[in-house]
Amino acid sequence: MQPRGGLSRRGILQSIAGAAVATTLLPGRARADRGWGREWEDEDRDLPTRLRPVPQIKGTPGTEKYWRNVRRAFTLPENYIHMNTGTTGSQPVFSLNNLIVYNLFKSLDPRDWEANLAAAFPDLYTFPAGGSRIGALQAEIAAMYGANANEIVLSYNTSHGLQIVFNGINWNAGDRIVTTQMEHAAGIGPMAAVRDGYGVNLAIVDIPSHFDLGVNEFVDLFRMELAKPLPAGAKQYVLISEIPFKNGLRLPVKEIVAAAKAAGAWSIVDTAHGWGMLPIHCHDYGADFIAGAGHKWLCGGPGTGILYIRNQGPNLPQFNYGQEGWGSLFVIPNPRQNNRAA
């Protein structure tokens, strides 16, 4: 179906994107004539219709020139110092602009928006031979954080990443999770759900309020819980926040993960405050799962979570990527049950 006037949806959107004045939309009367519904108000015309490129930050990192160019990429006033509290970062201008354009295309034509976007901005869909946009992003993120591209999942946020992990594990009564009293609801919720729904046991390590423990003494708190006997065939996991949101303490992740491995347990790390703030190297950490957010220290927009799932080395954790499109109501068991292939 075409709007009145004979122009296809794609044709209208291409004409918008190619307009001489890049930051204005079709006038309300012209839009109404083409069957687009109500006339837009004056303020609607200020919505951007072109994508902005990622800014190239010039200068030697650490110099005043470099940071001056970084500041120019953001909307913060000159008299602001942005001390990110780990909630939501200040997005750079190009990201804000491009999210508006993305949502504009979806809103103007919910049916053909992606084809329209590809026609208006073909560079968005130009990738290495045989590649994809998601694949290119996975490879870029993997290179940044010491992982393989097939170990990176683009999630919505930390909570979503942890939910993917917990949904992918075949929990049984008697399994145990060693965790702390300092966890965020993103981890507490899934742990409580498998405790109540599957009979999984939770062992809570009480992190002391004083910080005069050495690393080995601190890790001993986990070793004591990990050493306790398990029922035959039961699995054991450790779930920790790399930086507990309650006090900002950075836990010795690599040492705790090593202790978990020595006890035959797998590890789940909540690094909501890690991506973009800490020099994380996934393979060096040795963890089995690392979930974090992109909208905090990376200053990304909504839906920019990063989830790492270890897919190399011995004793891979049991995992079934059971998201939408991966299961079957009519084949038992699910053909992807315990299949780590993406």
Summary of the structure (lengths in Angstrom):
residues: 342
radius of gyration: 24.2
end to end distance: 36.4
largest distance: 75.3
contacts: 961
relative contact order: 0.11
helix: 36%
strand: 11%
